[in-house]
Amino acid sequence: MDEIVVGLTQAAYSVNPIENAEKSYKLIKKYYREADIVVLPEYSMLNPLEVKDPARVYELSEYLANSRYLSYFFKLASEIDAYILLHFIERTDKPPLTKSTSVIVTSKGEAFPVYNKMHLFDAYGYRESDYFEPGRGPGKLTSISGVEVAFAICYDIRFPELFRVYAHMGAKVIILQSGWVKGPLKEEILDKLASVRAHENGVYLVVVNQTGGMFTGRSGVFNPWGYKELDLGFEEKYIEYTLNLENVVKARETVPVIRQASEKWEVKLKS
């Protein structure tokens, strides 16, 4: 397979999971055409930074089994016959901590976690570690239309090691679900980090970000050459975009840093 179609869902969400599920359902159902995977941004279930109370976030969280929130997406995935990548506030048995989890819902009524956020947003005066238990390692690669896809969440983009690991694992596409908080030059920072992560690993990086009062919007697609091919601006919208995987092959042949790094580090580890 030399291409994959990704649906980017950029919207603003509240602290009510069911209202948010209904909003996503309507937006995607109205504009969906042919995407292989539809992606929602970070905090699209609920926004802990707006709730500001770990105990309340825990009350609003759900287990994967018997989730009322997920039921909306089981229905939607069945209707559009596509994967849907959600950001899920997953309840643990360690209250008030939850997990920041990327979950894929399938048209067959399955829901499986593919990544737990490793690097928590304890910066700019925020403390995600008050709400979440950190993930313990990279996520699972998932084959979508024959393409190996990896997953990361927002603040992870500041940690290049995770993206390099995914490249060595064989990822051709990395999807970043994001709630990138507004601030001085934050839009530019996100664009620069995404451009570098894409180019230094020879991957497509798909950034799906919230917009609205707290977040920057500007979701987009960054190709393996580090160029931003798609920019969603600031409005709420759903856009489908085709990734041409031949660009990954060409970029890695022209700038073979993944192969060169493997060779260098293999020698170093053996010595």
C-alpha positions, 0 to 999 in steps of 0.5 A: 500500500503506497497511501493512507487517508487520514481524517483530522478532526479539529474542534473545541471541547468542553468538560462534558464527555457525552456532549463532546462525544455527540459533537464529534459524532455529528462533525465526523458523520457530516463530512466523512468521505473515505478516511482509513483512520479518523483522529480526534485531538487530545482532551476530546473526551474532557479537559482536565486542565479546565476541570482543575480537580483530579478527583472530579476528573477521576469521577468523569473518567471511565474504564474501557469496558462498558464505557458510555463515551465509547459507545458513540464511537462504536456506532460511528465506526460501524456506520463509516467502516473506518478506524477511529483514534480517540483520546480517552481518560482511562480510569485506574484503580489508583484514584485520583490518577487516570491514564491519558490513553490513545484508543482505536475503535474499529467497525467491529465493535472493538476498542484497544489502547495503543499508547499511554502518554509517557511525558506528562505536561508538567510545564508552563505552570500546569501539572498533568502528573496530578491527574495522570499515571505516566505511560511506561514506554512506546506504544504499539504500531498498528497496521492501517491499510498496510501502513505501520502507524505509531502514536504520541500525545502532545507534550511527547513531541518535545522528546525526540527519543520516542519518535526515533524509537518509533522510526526504528520500530518501522513506523512510516506515519506517527499520529500526534493527538494534541491539546497545545495550550496557547501562549507566546509563540506557541503556534510557531513552536509546535510547527517547528517541533513537528517539522523537525520530528518528521524530517529527522525520522523520515516519517509523516507526522499528523498533528491533530490539535484542539482549537478554541479558547485554550488551544492553538488549533493549526492542526496539520500534516508534516511530510518526511522532508519537514514541510507542512503540507496541510494547515487547518488554521483555527476553525472547527473542521474535519478534513481528510488528507491522503499521505503518499508513502512514496515520500517516506521511501524517497526521503529515507533513501536521500537522507538515510539517517535511520539506517546510519543511526542503526549502524553507528549505535549497533557498533557502539553497543557491541563495543 
